Amino acid sequence: MELTKKQFKFQGKTLEELKTLEVREFAKLMRSRQRRSALRNFQKIEDFINRAKKKIEKNKQVKTHSRDLIVVPAMVGMRIHIHRGDKFVPIDIIPEMLGHKFGEFALTRAKIQHTKAGVGATKGSKSKSKK
């Protein structure tokens, strides 16, 4: 029995078909909130793609503070460093990210790591601190 890898499709179109589309054409395939955001910022998205391609040709890192940009097919395969508030997080753009915003992949809040209670946090630890 042969296992075949399932081909990625977005709204019934393959990745090769999607890469031929412009940002405005791709926006018509997205859900309403993403579509409105992409149509409002299509110029910003196209400028980012052009700038990113030039940097990739020069083997430089593509860094951005724009967490509100929508991932479009032209970005698939790129490695983009997205700012999360204190540093840039490298993100590899994969087809499953299409239609999502950059900010969703570079989380700004760290997961809380609980440790043992500090001195004075519990009734038992108060008596120990006085000695």
C-alpha positions in Angstrom: 0.0 0.0 0.0 1.4 3.3 -1.1 1.2 6.4 1.1 0.9 9.6 -0.9 1.3 13.0 0.5 -1.9 15.1 0.3 -1.4 18.1 -2.0 -2.1 21.5 -0.4 -5.1 23.4 -1.6 -6.5 26.8 -0.6 -10.2 27.3 -1.7 -9.7 24.5 -4.3 -6.6 26.0 -5.8 -3.1 24.5 -5.7 -0.1 26.5 -4.5 1.2 26.9 -8.0 -2.1 28.4 -9.2 -2.1 30.7 -6.1 1.4 32.0 -6.8 0.3 33.3 -10.2 -2.4 35.5 -8.5 -1.8 39.1 -7.4 -2.6 40.2 -3.9 -6.0 41.7 -4.9 -7.0 38.5 -6.7 -5.9 36.3 -3.8 -7.9 38.5 -1.4 -11.1 37.4 -3.1 -10.4 33.9 -1.9 -10.0 34.8 1.8 -12.6 35.2 4.5 -14.1 38.6 5.0 -11.9 40.1 7.7 -8.7 39.0 6.1 -10.0 40.1 2.7 -10.8 43.6 3.9 -7.5 43.9 5.6 -5.6 42.7 2.5 -7.5 45.0 0.2 -6.9 48.0 2.4 -3.2 47.2 2.7 -2.5 45.6 -0.7 0.1 48.3 -1.6 1.9 47.7 1.7 1.9 43.9 1.2 3.3 44.2 -2.4 6.0 46.7 -1.3 7.0 44.2 1.5 7.2 41.3 -1.0 9.4 43.3 -3.4 11.7 44.5 -0.6 11.9 40.9 0.8 12.8 39.4 -2.6 15.7 41.9 -3.0 17.0 41.1 0.5 16.8 37.4 -0.1 18.8 37.8 -3.3 21.5 39.6 -1.3 21.4 36.8 1.4 20.2 39.2 4.0 17.6 38.6 6.7 14.1 39.9 6.1 13.0 41.8 9.2 9.7 43.5 9.9 7.8 45.2 12.7 4.6 45.0 10.6 2.6 42.3 12.5 -0.6 43.2 10.7 0.4 42.1 7.2 -1.5 39.2 5.7 0.4 36.1 4.5 0.0 35.8 0.7 1.2 33.0 -1.7 4.2 35.1 -2.9 5.6 34.8 0.6 5.5 31.0 0.9 9.0 29.6 1.3 10.5 32.8 2.8 12.0 33.1 6.2 10.8 36.3 7.8 12.0 37.7 11.2 9.0 39.2 12.9 9.4 41.6 15.8 7.7 40.4 19.0 8.5 43.4 21.2 11.9 42.5 22.5 13.5 40.6 19.6 12.9 39.3 16.1 11.5 35.7 15.8 12.5 33.8 12.6 9.4 32.3 11.0 9.4 30.0 7.9 6.3 30.8 5.9 4.4 27.6 4.9 1.2 27.2 2.8 -1.0 26.6 5.9 -0.3 30.2 7.0 -2.1 31.8 4.0 -4.6 34.4 5.1 -3.2 34.7 8.6 -1.4 37.8 10.0 2.3 37.8 10.9 1.5 38.7 14.5 -0.2 35.3 15.0 3.2 33.5 14.6 5.4 35.7 16.8 3.7 35.7 20.2 4.4 38.7 22.5 3.5 37.1 25.8 5.6 34.3 27.2 4.0 31.2 28.7 3.9 31.5 32.5 6.1 29.1 34.3 5.0 28.6 37.8 7.6 27.7 40.4 7.3 27.1 44.2 5.8 29.7 46.4 8.1 32.5 47.7 8.7 33.4 51.3 5.5 34.8 52.9 3.2 33.5 50.1 1.8 30.8 52.4 1.0 30.6 56.1 3.7 28.0 56.6 6.4 30.1 55.1 5.7 33.1 57.3 6.9 31.3 60.4 10.1 30.2 58.7 10.9 33.7 57.6 10.9 35.1 61.2 13.6 32.7 62.5 
